[in-house]
């Protein structure tokens, strides 16, 4: 768990570095009515991490045994595969501030990392699953949910870079 936690912390620090380098104008610029702003992408990451943390928390106490199937997590990073966010993870179209997003991203990651410290090595997180299906990937083990968070973040880091470069 320590290696995964360290990786999640490093990925979040990279995102926060990007966030802290932006202006409010860059954060909220909208070039296309069908695309999210950079601020909306960051907010989606907050919503997703909060949701997945709840799923993991529930799964640690109310889970089902599964045969862990190989799920190509790299598909999560692949931006050519379009996936629509579920309604509850869809970020509202509004102005976002760097301070608000910084605080929310830090708090959501802290909550996830705190939860991960409560998982001991005797728990077979490779073979237990919350009774909740991922809308695109299906049934995931708790370990796969944790890995998903990092891959999902990498996917949207690429989206943020695309959006920022489209503004210039």
C-alpha positions as CSV (number, residue, x, y, z in Angstrom):
1,X,0.0,0.0,0.0
2,X,2.9,2.3,0.7
3,X,4.1,2.3,-2.9
4,X,0.6,3.1,-4.2
5,X,0.1,5.8,-1.6
6,X,3.4,7.4,-2.5
7,X,2.6,7.3,-6.2
8,X,-0.8,8.9,-5.6
9,X,0.8,11.6,-3.5
10,X,3.4,12.3,-6.3
11,X,0.7,12.4,-9.0
12,X,-1.4,14.9,-6.9
13,X,1.6,17.1,-6.3
14,X,2.2,17.3,-10.0
15,X,-1.4,18.3,-10.6
16,X,-1.2,20.9,-7.8
17,X,1.9,22.4,-9.4
18,X,0.0,22.8,-12.6
19,X,-3.0,24.3,-10.8
20,X,-0.8,26.8,-8.8
21,X,0.9,28.0,-12.1
22,X,-2.4,29.1,-13.6
23,X,-4.3,32.4,-13.7
24,X,-8.0,32.5,-12.9
25,X,-8.5,33.4,-16.6
26,X,-6.7,30.2,-17.7
27,X,-8.7,28.2,-15.1
28,X,-12.0,29.4,-16.3
29,X,-11.4,29.9,-20.1
30,X,-14.0,28.2,-22.3
31,X,-13.2,27.9,-26.0
32,X,-15.9,25.4,-26.8
33,X,-19.3,25.0,-25.3
34,X,-18.9,21.2,-25.5
35,X,-15.6,21.1,-23.6
36,X,-15.0,21.6,-19.9
37,X,-12.9,24.4,-18.6
38,X,-9.7,23.5,-16.8
39,X,-11.4,24.4,-13.5
40,X,-14.2,21.9,-14.3
41,X,-11.7,19.2,-15.0
42,X,-10.0,19.8,-11.6
43,X,-13.5,19.8,-9.9
44,X,-14.4,16.5,-11.6
45,X,-11.2,15.0,-10.1
46,X,-12.3,16.1,-6.7
47,X,-15.8,14.7,-7.1
48,X,-14.4,11.4,-8.5
49,X,-11.9,11.0,-5.7
50,X,-14.5,11.7,-3.1
51,X,-16.9,9.1,-4.7
52,X,-14.2,6.4,-5.1
53,X,-13.0,7.0,-1.5
54,X,-16.6,6.3,-0.3
55,X,-16.8,3.2,-2.5
56,X,-13.5,1.9,-1.0
57,X,-14.6,2.7,2.5
58,X,-17.9,0.8,2.0
59,X,-16.1,-2.1,0.3
60,X,-13.7,-2.6,3.2
61,X,-16.7,-3.4,5.5
62,X,-19.3,-4.7,3.0
63,X,-17.7,-6.5,0.2
64,X,-18.1,-9.5,-2.0
65,X,-15.4,-12.0,-3.0
66,X,-14.4,-11.8,-6.6
67,X,-11.9,-13.4,-8.9
68,X,-9.8,-10.4,-9.9
69,X,-9.9,-10.2,-13.6
70,X,-7.2,-8.4,-15.6
71,X,-8.5,-5.0,-16.5
72,X,-6.3,-3.0,-18.8
73,X,-6.1,0.1,-16.6
74,X,-4.1,1.8,-19.4
75,X,-7.5,2.2,-21.2
76,X,-8.4,4.7,-18.5
77,X,-5.4,6.9,-19.5
78,X,-6.2,6.5,-23.2
79,X,-7.8,9.8,-24.3
80,X,-8.9,8.4,-27.6
81,X,-11.5,6.3,-25.7
82,X,-14.3,8.7,-24.9
83,X,-16.2,8.2,-21.6
84,X,-18.9,10.4,-20.4
85,X,-18.8,11.3,-16.7
86,X,-21.8,10.0,-14.7
87,X,-24.2,12.9,-13.8
88,X,-23.1,13.0,-10.1
89,X,-19.5,13.4,-11.2
90,X,-20.2,16.1,-13.8
91,X,-18.7,19.4,-12.8
92,X,-21.0,22.4,-12.8
93,X,-20.3,25.2,-15.3
94,X,-19.2,28.0,-12.9
95,X,-16.2,30.1,-12.0
96,X,-13.6,28.2,-10.0
97,X,-10.7,29.6,-8.0
98,X,-7.3,28.2,-7.6
99,X,-7.6,28.4,-3.8
100,X,-10.9,26.5,-3.7
101,X,-9.6,23.8,-6.0
102,X,-6.2,23.5,-4.2
103,X,-8.0,23.1,-0.9
104,X,-10.5,20.5,-2.3
105,X,-7.9,18.5,-4.1
106,X,-5.6,18.4,-1.1
107,X,-8.5,17.4,1.2
108,X,-9.8,14.7,-1.0
109,X,-6.3,13.1,-1.4
110,X,-5.7,13.4,2.3
111,X,-9.0,11.5,3.0
112,X,-8.1,8.8,0.5
113,X,-4.5,8.4,1.9
114,X,-5.9,8.3,5.4
115,X,-8.2,5.5,4.4
116,X,-5.4,3.6,2.7
117,X,-3.4,3.6,6.0
118,X,-6.3,1.7,7.6
119,X,-5.9,-1.2,5.1
120,X,-3.7,-3.9,6.6
121,X,-1.7,-6.5,4.7
122,X,-4.0,-9.3,5.8
123,X,-6.9,-7.9,3.8
124,X,-7.0,-9.4,0.4
125,X,-7.9,-6.2,-1.5
126,X,-7.1,-8.0,-4.7
127,X,-10.1,-10.3,-4.3
128,X,-12.7,-8.3,-2.6
129,X,-15.0,-5.8,-4.2
130,X,-17.5,-3.2,-3.1
131,X,-20.9,-4.1,-4.3
132,X,-20.7,-1.3,-6.8
133,X,-19.9,-1.5,-10.5
134,X,-17.7,1.1,-12.2
135,X,-19.9,2.4,-15.1
136,X,-17.2,1.7,-17.7
137,X,-14.9,-1.0,-16.2
138,X,-17.5,-3.1,-14.4
139,X,-16.7,-4.9,-11.1
140,X,-13.3,-3.9,-9.7
141,X,-11.4,-5.1,-6.7
142,X,-10.6,-2.6,-4.0
143,X,-7.0,-2.6,-5.2
144,X,-8.2,-1.8,-8.8
145,X,-10.4,1.0,-7.5
146,X,-7.2,2.5,-5.8
147,X,-5.2,2.1,-9.0
148,X,-8.1,3.6,-11.0
149,X,-7.8,6.9,-9.1
150,X,-4.2,7.4,-10.3
151,X,-4.9,6.4,-13.9
152,X,-8.0,8.6,-14.0
153,X,-5.9,11.5,-12.7
154,X,-3.3,10.9,-15.5
155,X,-6.1,10.9,-18.1
156,X,-7.3,14.3,-16.9
157,X,-3.8,15.7,-16.5
158,X,-3.5,15.1,-20.3
159,X,-6.9,16.8,-20.8
160,X,-5.7,19.8,-18.8
161,X,-2.6,20.1,-21.0
162,X,-4.7,19.9,-24.1
163,X,-7.1,22.6,-22.9
164,X,-4.2,24.9,-21.8
165,X,-2.5,24.5,-25.2
166,X,-5.7,25.1,-27.1
167,X,-6.0,28.5,-25.4
168,X,-2.7,29.8,-26.9
